[in-house]
């Protein structure tokens, strides 16, 4: 079964030192065979994952809080208005 990620959203999150980080939300898709179509049809699985712009995976233990699994670094989502006031770190 073929799988791929589809980016749903891009948002900003702040670390405890105050730096902003870009976070991408992705949904998992799988390709289903549809009749005679050799390319099939991509359908969402219902699974969402979050990654930093660098590609590092994030856990989301509660709403608007992300955790980098390897380091335990906690990031808190910020509003679009707050994020627009300063540039984001990678």
OpenMM code with the backbone's topology and positions (N, CA, C; nanometers):
from openmm import Vec3, app, unit

residues = "UNK UNK UNK UNK UNK UNK UNK UNK UNK UNK UNK UNK UNK UNK UNK UNK UNK UNK UNK UNK UNK UNK UNK UNK UNK UNK UNK UNK UNK UNK UNK UNK UNK UNK UNK UNK UNK UNK UNK UNK UNK UNK UNK UNK UNK UNK UNK UNK UNK UNK UNK UNK UNK UNK UNK UNK UNK UNK UNK UNK UNK UNK UNK UNK UNK UNK UNK UNK UNK UNK UNK UNK UNK UNK UNK UNK UNK UNK UNK UNK UNK UNK UNK UNK UNK UNK UNK UNK UNK UNK".split()
positions = [
    Vec3(0.0849, -0.1175, 0.0000),
    Vec3(0.0000, 0.0000, 0.0000),
    Vec3(0.0899, 0.1243, 0.0000),
    Vec3(0.0675, 0.2127, -0.0957),
    Vec3(0.1451, 0.3363, -0.1052),
    Vec3(0.0944, 0.4366, -0.0019),
    Vec3(0.1906, 0.5092, 0.0562),
    Vec3(0.1570, 0.6111, 0.1560),
    Vec3(0.2282, 0.7406, 0.1207),
    Vec3(0.1715, 0.8521, 0.1651),
    Vec3(0.2376, 0.9813, 0.1509),
    Vec3(0.1840, 1.0773, 0.2567),
    Vec3(0.2558, 1.1888, 0.2747),
    Vec3(0.2128, 1.2932, 0.3670),
    Vec3(0.1604, 1.4112, 0.2867),
    Vec3(0.0588, 1.4755, 0.3388),
    Vec3(0.0009, 1.5955, 0.2774),
    Vec3(0.0012, 1.7050, 0.3836),
    Vec3(0.0697, 1.8174, 0.3532),
    Vec3(0.0761, 1.9258, 0.4521),
    Vec3(-0.0584, 1.9949, 0.4631),
    Vec3(-0.1087, 2.0010, 0.5864),
    Vec3(-0.2382, 2.0630, 0.6144),
    Vec3(-0.2249, 2.2083, 0.6568),
    Vec3(-0.1222, 2.2361, 0.7378),
    Vec3(-0.1124, 2.3682, 0.7991),
    Vec3(0.0310, 2.3962, 0.8387),
    Vec3(0.0625, 2.5234, 0.8502),
    Vec3(0.1904, 2.5693, 0.9027),
    Vec3(0.1591, 2.6691, 1.0129),
    Vec3(0.2227, 2.6519, 1.1270),
    Vec3(0.1960, 2.7393, 1.2413),
    Vec3(0.3257, 2.7706, 1.3141),
    Vec3(0.3163, 2.8555, 1.4124),
    Vec3(0.4325, 2.8952, 1.4914),
    Vec3(0.4146, 2.8479, 1.6352),
    Vec3(0.5280, 2.8111, 1.6976),
    Vec3(0.5276, 2.7712, 1.8383),
    Vec3(0.6503, 2.8320, 1.9049),
    Vec3(0.6355, 2.8655, 2.0323),
    Vec3(0.7418, 2.9328, 2.1074),
    Vec3(0.8037, 2.8364, 2.2075),
    Vec3(0.9391, 2.8390, 2.2158),
    Vec3(1.0089, 2.7570, 2.3153),
    Vec3(1.0213, 2.8348, 2.4464),
    Vec3(1.0683, 2.7721, 2.5544),
    Vec3(1.0769, 2.8412, 2.6840),
    Vec3(1.1690, 2.9640, 2.6843),
    Vec3(1.2631, 2.9701, 2.5901),
    Vec3(1.3525, 3.0853, 2.5808),
    Vec3(1.2911, 3.1989, 2.5005),
    Vec3(1.1738, 3.1764, 2.4429),
    Vec3(1.1033, 3.2807, 2.3696),
    Vec3(1.1222, 3.2779, 2.2190),
    Vec3(1.2034, 3.1860, 2.1682),
    Vec3(1.2254, 3.1787, 2.0233),
    Vec3(1.1054, 3.1123, 1.9553),
    Vec3(1.0721, 3.1632, 1.8353),
    Vec3(0.9637, 3.1045, 1.7569),
    Vec3(1.0187, 2.9963, 1.6651),
    Vec3(0.9408, 2.8900, 1.6476),
    Vec3(0.9761, 2.7790, 1.5596),
    Vec3(0.8582, 2.7519, 1.4665),
    Vec3(0.8881, 2.7164, 1.3416),
    Vec3(0.7850, 2.6817, 1.2448),
    Vec3(0.7504, 2.5338, 1.2597),
    Vec3(0.6209, 2.5064, 1.2699),
    Vec3(0.5698, 2.3693, 1.2840),
    Vec3(0.4757, 2.3422, 1.1667),
    Vec3(0.4923, 2.2257, 1.1033),
    Vec3(0.4041, 2.1844, 0.9947),
    Vec3(0.3173, 2.0686, 1.0425),
    Vec3(0.1886, 2.0736, 1.0077),
    Vec3(0.0953, 1.9642, 1.0370),
    Vec3(0.0719, 1.8875, 0.9074),
    Vec3(0.0855, 1.7548, 0.9142),
    Vec3(0.0676, 1.6683, 0.7978),
    Vec3(-0.0381, 1.5627, 0.8266),
    Vec3(-0.1155, 1.5267, 0.7236),
    Vec3(-0.2043, 1.4124, 0.7350),
    Vec3(-0.1462, 1.2985, 0.6512),
    Vec3(-0.1649, 1.1767, 0.6990),
    Vec3(-0.1199, 1.0588, 0.6260),
    Vec3(-0.2264, 1.0210, 0.5232),
    Vec3(-0.1814, 0.9919, 0.4007),
    Vec3(-0.2694, 0.9477, 0.2939),
    Vec3(-0.2257, 0.8093, 0.2464),
    Vec3(-0.3212, 0.7291, 0.2018),
    Vec3(-0.2906, 0.6000, 0.1396),
    Vec3(-0.3590, 0.5967, 0.0027),
    Vec3(-0.2930, 0.5276, -0.0899),
    Vec3(-0.3513, 0.5166, -0.2236),
    Vec3(-0.4352, 0.3895, -0.2312),
    Vec3(-0.5608, 0.4074, -0.2707),
    Vec3(-0.6537, 0.2960, -0.2846),
    Vec3(-0.6768, 0.2691, -0.4326),
    Vec3(-0.6811, 0.1424, -0.4710),
    Vec3(-0.7120, 0.1127, -0.6110),
    Vec3(-0.8579, 0.1476, -0.6403),
    Vec3(-0.8799, 0.2138, -0.7527),
    Vec3(-1.0161, 0.2526, -0.7901),
    Vec3(-1.0415, 0.2044, -0.9325),
    Vec3(-1.1212, 0.1004, -0.9453),
    Vec3(-1.1567, 0.0480, -1.0768),
    Vec3(-1.0347, 0.0216, -1.1636),
    Vec3(-1.0400, 0.0713, -1.2861),
    Vec3(-0.9319, 0.0497, -1.3818),
    Vec3(-0.8260, 0.1595, -1.3756),
    Vec3(-0.8400, 0.2560, -1.2848),
    Vec3(-0.7443, 0.3663, -1.2743),
    Vec3(-0.6118, 0.3146, -1.2189),
    Vec3(-0.5038, 0.3158, -1.2990),
    Vec3(-0.3752, 0.2629, -1.2516),
    Vec3(-0.3121, 0.3493, -1.1425),
    Vec3(-0.3574, 0.4740, -1.1283),
    Vec3(-0.3003, 0.5632, -1.0279),
    Vec3(-0.3767, 0.5587, -0.8963),
    Vec3(-0.4946, 0.5023, -0.8960),
    Vec3(-0.5730, 0.4918, -0.7737),
    Vec3(-0.6208, 0.6267, -0.7247),
    Vec3(-0.6588, 0.6286, -0.5990),
    Vec3(-0.7117, 0.7503, -0.5374),
    Vec3(-0.6500, 0.7643, -0.3998),
    Vec3(-0.6009, 0.8845, -0.3662),
    Vec3(-0.5406, 0.9091, -0.2350),
    Vec3(-0.6488, 0.9444, -0.1343),
    Vec3(-0.6484, 0.8751, -0.0207),
    Vec3(-0.7487, 0.8965, 0.0838),
    Vec3(-0.6800, 0.9185, 0.2181),
    Vec3(-0.7321, 1.0101, 0.3015),
    Vec3(-0.6731, 1.0321, 0.4342),
    Vec3(-0.6984, 0.9132, 0.5266),
    Vec3(-0.6013, 0.8871, 0.6147),
    Vec3(-0.6145, 0.7779, 0.7116),
    Vec3(-0.6715, 0.8260, 0.8444),
    Vec3(-0.6733, 0.9578, 0.8650),
    Vec3(-0.7167, 1.0126, 0.9931),
    Vec3(-0.6017, 1.0372, 1.0890),
    Vec3(-0.4794, 0.9988, 1.0489),
    Vec3(-0.3623, 1.0184, 1.1345),
    Vec3(-0.2944, 1.1500, 1.0968),
    Vec3(-0.2705, 1.2360, 1.1969),
    Vec3(-0.2040, 1.3648, 1.1771),
    Vec3(-0.0712, 1.3606, 1.2509),
    Vec3(0.0338, 1.4177, 1.1902),
    Vec3(0.1622, 1.4287, 1.2596),
    Vec3(0.2152, 1.5699, 1.2448),
    Vec3(0.2998, 1.6074, 1.3389),
    Vec3(0.3578, 1.7413, 1.3423),
    Vec3(0.5091, 1.7295, 1.3331),
    Vec3(0.5695, 1.8229, 1.2570),
    Vec3(0.7148, 1.8252, 1.2412),
    Vec3(0.7631, 1.9694, 1.2423),
    Vec3(0.8838, 1.9880, 1.2949),
    Vec3(0.9495, 2.1173, 1.2825),
    Vec3(0.9853, 2.1393, 1.1367),
    Vec3(1.0155, 2.2623, 1.0993),
    Vec3(1.0557, 2.2924, 0.9619),
    Vec3(1.1805, 2.2132, 0.9233),
    Vec3(1.2635, 2.1759, 1.0197),
    Vec3(1.3839, 2.0964, 0.9950),
    Vec3(1.3505, 1.9506, 0.9636),
    Vec3(1.2245, 1.9102, 0.9852),
    Vec3(1.1818, 1.7726, 0.9603),
    Vec3(1.1733, 1.6880, 1.0864),
    Vec3(1.2193, 1.7413, 1.1991),
    Vec3(1.2166, 1.6653, 1.3241),
    Vec3(1.0728, 1.6466, 1.3716),
    Vec3(1.0383, 1.5215, 1.4053),
    Vec3(0.9028, 1.4872, 1.4485),
    Vec3(0.8722, 1.5472, 1.5856),
    Vec3(0.7468, 1.5848, 1.6065),
    Vec3(0.7005, 1.6389, 1.7338),
    Vec3(0.5858, 1.5543, 1.7867),
    Vec3(0.5794, 1.5396, 1.9184),
    Vec3(0.4626, 1.4814, 1.9836),
    Vec3(0.3724, 1.5963, 2.0263),
    Vec3(0.2436, 1.5675, 2.0403),
    Vec3(0.1478, 1.6687, 2.0862),
    Vec3(0.0683, 1.6094, 2.2013),
    Vec3(0.1235, 1.6186, 2.3259),
    Vec3(0.0565, 1.5560, 2.4407),
    Vec3(-0.0719, 1.6263, 2.4837),
    Vec3(-0.0870, 1.7540, 2.4484),
    Vec3(-0.2096, 1.8271, 2.4801),
    Vec3(-0.2287, 1.9363, 2.3762),
    Vec3(-0.3479, 1.9933, 2.3696),
    Vec3(-0.3756, 2.0969, 2.2707),
    Vec3(-0.2760, 2.2113, 2.2814),
    Vec3(-0.2248, 2.2525, 2.1660),
    Vec3(-0.1366, 2.3684, 2.1524),
    Vec3(-0.0013, 2.3536, 2.2212),
    Vec3(0.0375, 2.2322, 2.2609),
    Vec3(0.1706, 2.2066, 2.3182),
    Vec3(0.2360, 2.0953, 2.2381),
    Vec3(0.3593, 2.1197, 2.1946),
    Vec3(0.4370, 2.0215, 2.1194),
    Vec3(0.5619, 1.9881, 2.1986),
    Vec3(0.6094, 1.8633, 2.1863),
    Vec3(0.7306, 1.8202, 2.2561),
    Vec3(0.8229, 1.7529, 2.1552),
    Vec3(0.9526, 1.7942, 2.1565),
    Vec3(1.0533, 1.7284, 2.0750),
    Vec3(1.0926, 1.6014, 2.1506),
    Vec3(1.0640, 1.4821, 2.0956),
    Vec3(1.0847, 1.3573, 2.1710),
    Vec3(1.2283, 1.3359, 2.2213),
    Vec3(1.3270, 1.3661, 2.1400),
    Vec3(1.4660, 1.3384, 2.1785),
    Vec3(1.5147, 1.4260, 2.2935),
    Vec3(1.4707, 1.5511, 2.2955),
    Vec3(1.5242, 1.6450, 2.3956),
    Vec3(1.4246, 1.6800, 2.5059),
    Vec3(1.2955, 1.6557, 2.4828),
    Vec3(1.1944, 1.6951, 2.5807),
    Vec3(1.1588, 1.8427, 2.5723),
    Vec3(1.2161, 1.9156, 2.4757),
    Vec3(1.1867, 2.0580, 2.4588),
    Vec3(1.0383, 2.0774, 2.4324),
    Vec3(0.9749, 2.1662, 2.5093),
    Vec3(0.8320, 2.1952, 2.4942),
    Vec3(0.8144, 2.3244, 2.4162),
    Vec3(0.7253, 2.3188, 2.3190),
    Vec3(0.6907, 2.4355, 2.2384),
    Vec3(0.5416, 2.4613, 2.2550),
    Vec3(0.5049, 2.5874, 2.2662),
    Vec3(0.3648, 2.6249, 2.2828),
    Vec3(0.3202, 2.7044, 2.1614),
    Vec3(0.2090, 2.6622, 2.1032),
    Vec3(0.1569, 2.7301, 1.9847),
    Vec3(0.1232, 2.8746, 2.0172),
    Vec3(0.1540, 2.9636, 1.9230),
    Vec3(0.1202, 3.1047, 1.9392),
    Vec3(0.0204, 3.1441, 1.8311),
    Vec3(-0.0538, 3.2502, 1.8561),
    Vec3(-0.1530, 3.2971, 1.7591),
    Vec3(-0.0822, 3.3543, 1.6368),
    Vec3(-0.1538, 3.3604, 1.5267),
    Vec3(-0.0975, 3.4162, 1.4034),
    Vec3(-0.0585, 3.5621, 1.4234),
    Vec3(-0.1369, 3.6368, 1.5017),
    Vec3(-0.1055, 3.7777, 1.5266),
    Vec3(0.0248, 3.7924, 1.6042),
    Vec3(0.0438, 3.7102, 1.7051),
    Vec3(0.1667, 3.7145, 1.7849),
    Vec3(0.2874, 3.6719, 1.7012),
    Vec3(0.2709, 3.5699, 1.6201),
    Vec3(0.3805, 3.5187, 1.5387),
    Vec3(0.4225, 3.6193, 1.4322),
    Vec3(0.3305, 3.7017, 1.3850),
    Vec3(0.3610, 3.7989, 1.2789),
    Vec3(0.4518, 3.9097, 1.3291),
    Vec3(0.4651, 3.9261, 1.4580),
    Vec3(0.5463, 4.0342, 1.5137),
    Vec3(0.6964, 4.0086, 1.5080),
    Vec3(0.7382, 3.8816, 1.4918),
    Vec3(0.8810, 3.8531, 1.4875),
    Vec3(0.9108, 3.7333, 1.3977),
    Vec3(1.0339, 3.7254, 1.3433),
    Vec3(1.0691, 3.6133, 1.2546),
    Vec3(1.0832, 3.4831, 1.3319),
    Vec3(1.0621, 3.3727, 1.2625),
    Vec3(1.0701, 3.2392, 1.3240),
    Vec3(1.2089, 3.1797, 1.3091),
    Vec3(1.2484, 3.0976, 1.4074),
    Vec3(1.3706, 3.0189, 1.3972),
    Vec3(1.3364, 2.8916, 1.3202),
    Vec3(1.4367, 2.8188, 1.2773),
    Vec3(1.4118, 2.6950, 1.2014),
    Vec3(1.3615, 2.5838, 1.2914),
] * unit.nanometer
topology = app.Topology()
chain = topology.addChain("A")
for resn in residues:
    res = topology.addResidue(resn, chain)
    for name in ("N", "CA", "C"):
        topology.addAtom(name, app.Element.getBySymbol(name[0]), res)
